[in-house]
Amino acid sequence: MSFVVGLTGGIGSGKTTAATRFAALGAGVVDTDAISHQLTQPGGAAISMIRQAFSENFLTPEGGLNRKEMRELVFRDSNSRRKLEAILHPLIRTEAARCVGLLSTPYTIIVVPLLLETGSYRGMIRRVLVVDCSECAQIARATTRPGMDEKTVRTIMATQLSREERLAQADEVVVNDADLLHLERQVDAVHWKYIALAASC
């Protein structure tokens, strides 16, 4: 397995933007959100278990996960959230490890929104990289997404670690509080650090 870095950050912090830059620089990138979408699309590996645990009411007519209905449920009912996580997280982790194993890049970035909350990837990663920004910026960015209003975003933020807790566990931090060029310059610097660390392993 290559040198693996866990990239995380709160909702709307810019994880995908940072990961895109790492990929452009030649890093391998595995996005657990993308894996989750694959698992919960019609015919996905998680669908039968979701149907058994939550009923057909949480599936679309096509047979995929009804994300809006499920999101509303899990953010008002912690037991349902834990039930969904118990289904998805092991499947996502297994597929992420498989994807990492297929890569031959100098190092790999694995993007995990709840990296620090779950602790599930500690055995896989060597470094923790946090993409950080103000809560105001998080809300402003996240509310541009379909179906996301401020109340929904704040509810999601409440289930995640605070900025302070996240930053306390970071090995590296990229601050996304300005323009794209500012972010990319920081990512570029961290990239060369990871190149050197991977070469020394």
C-alpha positions in Angstrom: 0.0 0.0 0.0 1.3 3.5 -0.9 1.8 6.4 1.5 -1.8 7.3 2.4 -3.0 10.7 3.7 -6.5 11.1 5.1 -8.0 14.4 4.0 -11.0 15.7 6.0 -12.8 18.9 6.9 -16.3 20.1 7.8 -19.1 20.4 5.3 -18.4 23.2 2.8 -14.7 23.5 3.7 -13.4 22.7 0.3 -12.3 19.1 0.5 -13.2 18.3 -3.1 -11.5 21.4 -4.4 -8.3 20.5 -2.5 -8.5 16.9 -3.6 -8.9 18.0 -7.3 -5.7 19.9 -7.0 -3.8 17.0 -5.5 -5.0 14.8 -8.3 -3.8 17.4 -10.9 -0.4 17.3 -9.2 -0.2 13.5 -9.6 -1.5 12.2 -6.3 -3.9 9.3 -6.2 -7.3 10.3 -4.9 -9.9 8.0 -3.4 -13.2 9.9 -2.5 -15.3 8.0 0.0 -18.3 10.2 -0.8 -18.1 8.9 -4.4 -17.9 5.4 -3.1 -21.0 5.9 -0.9 -22.9 7.1 -4.0 -21.9 4.0 -5.9 -23.0 1.8 -3.1 -26.4 3.5 -2.8 -27.3 3.9 -6.4 -29.8 1.5 -8.0 -28.3 -2.0 -7.8 -25.6 -0.8 -5.4 -24.2 -3.2 -2.8 -25.8 -1.4 0.1 -29.3 -1.2 -1.2 -30.7 -4.6 0.0 -29.4 -3.9 3.5 -30.9 -0.4 3.5 -34.2 -1.8 2.3 -34.3 -4.4 5.1 -33.3 -1.8 7.8 -35.4 1.2 6.6 -38.1 -0.1 4.2 -38.9 0.8 0.6 -39.9 4.3 1.8 -36.3 5.4 1.7 -35.6 4.3 -1.8 -36.4 6.1 -5.0 -38.7 4.6 -7.7 -35.6 3.5 -9.6 -34.3 1.6 -6.5 -31.6 3.9 -5.3 -31.3 5.6 -1.9 -33.7 8.6 -1.5 -31.0 10.9 -0.1 -33.3 13.7 0.9 -35.6 11.4 2.9 -32.7 9.6 4.5 -30.9 12.8 5.4 -33.9 14.2 7.1 -34.3 11.0 9.1 -30.8 10.5 10.3 -30.3 14.1 11.4 -33.4 14.0 13.6 -32.9 10.4 14.8 -29.4 9.4 16.1 -30.4 5.7 16.2 -31.2 5.7 12.5 -28.0 7.5 11.8 -26.0 4.8 13.6 -28.0 2.1 11.8 -27.2 3.6 8.4 -23.5 4.1 9.3 -23.3 0.5 10.4 -24.4 -0.5 6.9 -22.4 1.9 4.9 -19.1 2.5 6.7 -17.7 -1.0 6.5 -18.6 -1.3 2.8 -17.0 2.1 2.1 -13.9 1.3 4.0 -13.4 -2.0 2.2 -13.9 -0.4 -1.2 -11.6 2.5 -0.3 -8.9 0.1 0.7 -9.3 -1.9 -2.5 -9.0 1.4 -4.6 -5.9 2.5 -2.7 -4.3 -0.9 -3.4 -4.9 -0.5 -7.1 -3.0 2.8 -7.3 0.7 3.2 -8.2 1.0 6.9 -7.5 3.7 8.4 -5.2 1.1 8.8 -2.5 -2.7 8.6 -2.1 -5.2 11.1 -0.7 -8.2 9.4 0.8 -11.1 11.9 1.3 -13.2 11.0 4.3 -15.6 13.7 5.7 -16.0 11.9 9.0 -12.3 10.7 9.2 -11.8 11.9 12.8 -15.3 11.3 14.0 -15.2 7.5 13.2 -11.5 6.8 13.6 -12.1 3.9 11.1 -9.2 4.7 8.8 -6.4 5.2 11.4 -4.8 1.9 10.4 -4.7 2.9 6.7 -3.4 6.5 6.9 0.0 8.0 7.8 -1.0 11.7 8.0 -4.2 13.7 8.7 -4.7 16.8 6.4 -7.5 19.1 7.4 -9.1 21.6 5.1 -10.2 24.5 7.3 -12.3 27.6 6.9 -14.6 29.7 9.0 -18.1 28.4 9.9 -19.6 31.4 8.0 -17.7 30.3 4.8 -18.9 26.7 5.4 -22.5 27.7 5.5 -22.2 30.1 2.5 -20.7 27.3 0.4 -22.8 24.4 1.5 -26.1 26.3 1.0 -25.3 26.6 -2.7 -25.9 22.8 -3.0 -29.3 21.5 -4.0 -31.6 20.9 -1.0 -29.3 22.5 1.4 -30.6 25.4 3.5 -28.9 27.0 6.5 -30.8 24.9 9.0 -29.8 21.7 7.3 -26.2 22.7 7.0 -26.0 23.7 10.7 -27.6 20.4 11.6 -24.9 18.5 9.7 -22.2 20.7 11.3 -23.6 19.8 14.7 -22.8 16.1 14.0 -19.2 16.8 13.1 -16.3 17.7 15.2 -15.7 21.4 16.0 -13.0 23.3 14.1 -10.9 23.3 17.2 -11.2 19.5 17.7 -10.4 18.9 14.1 -7.4 21.2 14.0 -6.0 19.6 17.2 -5.7 16.3 15.4 -4.3 17.6 12.1 -0.7 16.9 10.9 -1.2 19.4 8.1 -3.8 22.2 7.6 -4.8 23.9 4.4 -6.8 27.1 5.0 -9.5 27.7 2.5 -10.5 31.3 3.4 -9.5 33.2 0.3 -9.5 32.5 -3.5 -8.7 29.3 -5.4 -5.1 30.4 -6.1 -4.5 30.8 -2.3 -5.8 27.3 -1.7 -3.8 25.8 -4.6 -0.5 27.3 -3.4 -1.0 25.6 0.0 -1.9 22.3 -1.6 1.2 22.5 -3.8 3.4 23.0 -0.8 1.9 20.1 1.1 2.2 17.9 -2.1 5.9 18.3 -2.1 6.1 17.5 1.6 4.1 14.3 1.0 6.3 13.4 -2.0 9.4 13.6 0.3 7.7 11.7 3.1 6.6 8.9 0.8 10.0 8.6 -0.7 11.6 8.2 2.8 9.3 5.3 3.7 
